[in-house]
């Protein structure tokens, strides 16, 4: 063991205890993630196309609150069920009540993503908004929340990385990882899937995009960065390395990469633009909102227009 190997800081997973109620750092990271997402979506209301959309109704802060609610339910329900079916199906089928023991840990991002997608689909149907328009609104704010979650994993000393060479300056010994220097893969994922993806996606979404391009880029970008980070993350002990030398996280990321790329390519081809042309307000028209033709007709005084009898009287008699 070399002096370069770091020892994991002895973080207390409980951030604060109030009247016997223990509040964990991981729960605080979740709250921080949703708070940051709320602030970022408030800014999204100023971006195109959301600042000009009026059909079926304009986007407002109330939409953000509704979307966050369905996202929270989707993350918790989908994340837990995803972990149940993807990682430990045999255990939970034999002990179904353990599914509700959230305090024991066990959440899957891919399951949470499916839960959020279903929640957004329900919200879009209820509000009569295009589903991909809703997805494009939310996804730029998601990676920063993922970064907070990965930092929560690091504080808990869980989901650590594979064995690293002792010469790696930031190799770390985790309390539950044995006397082995490991990659702090939680921080790798925080930087890749969280901060880097956030910067790239936020800058991309700042300019008007066709419907579905932002959502497609999110799925593709997360899948790629997660696939890369999994090379340093220790696979689940009960699963190990699966077919083709890939982990479960990598196998679950491959469909995201394909679907994301396909969605982005499709959106680029069909070119659905959600921006709406500004509508003139008749009250702003000094002539009462009349068209140019209407204004010309109104400018003519009927009394100044000769009647048919006057026209006939002025005509010379036949034959003269």
Steps between C-alpha positions, in 0.01 A plus 500: 500500500645836403451835679311622191199282580229698675276377777132570455388781735296364786175674404202445722218406262259675738522873440282607793268344755194693616292356783615151411435548129817426303546696181760340274732681265361297214150635568641853510665440161162398360339817635786708362462332161130584477560857624765561233277346234220738600727804469635387163152436362397849606777621271381264227173695489701788351646281224344424165262349427350515849480878530287529185279190524132583552328179384326329665614748766813689596769338714501630860677423831198285589606259226841467667341401829283238330794359305717482811226313685466231232881485470543440874243220495657355187853508642405333827259239363688431179842504666395248761314271261784525250747383763259221592465364146844583354733416787335271761185344352538167677538657845206737466271243342570281803466795741256746337457711814870591484420711195356763735811514721646805330722567801698187413610661173476375147397743226552468125548805280369317194187397690459855627532629142221268387286619792557866410421433133168339596424791732575757230284306252208518743560871560519573126176307439320685780622842385458416129861597432733310265694244702838587349438869562462417870810280491707771336394739776614275786811319378751792505445527876544128571882455487570747781270295722685185400824666609351564844388137524845366411656723765253348745628155398853619574406633845335168580815314392295282263519402133878536507725420209716213387847439630742773398880503483661628818681761294172671413510825702128493579466125560297451816432232761129479585382359835282235336731436205768304678867587536523582130568830327204579277385754244258755653262423216216692665698819432572390144127457442426831672736674257396312184128424531441805714706814449638439150168377360323795664731756338474340155123452513425843649707677235336291227149573627566874530439537127167403338496131410258276322261305721671188636861603432574600860344186646683284249833662580442445872433129458796459267737706717409330825526155344846574361638653819351228720640232270849655531483549878398137553852391398621644833198409713496171691219279367239378744646203689201273432510576127863557409600544138235383253516409131769655278684621809239767573332586829126526557528879495663484156241263359223730625676801347522354150124536429517859625780577255312346206163653589654839570688511170197377310276761664744782423537389136122468460439844653764650271328349198136588576588851626203574726546857629296587810563872476188703430476817296399804709132588463407868458269633769201684343502742792845613396360605160389864498236423236327234708682205348368544146699369210644733239199433277258561785673824591477619138128425489439672831681810378235557230197705621173348366354854458783582261411203282247590223182295493387301201220759430751783489715306260206435269391868516840618394511264202399654169174379336533221247582615153657831597 
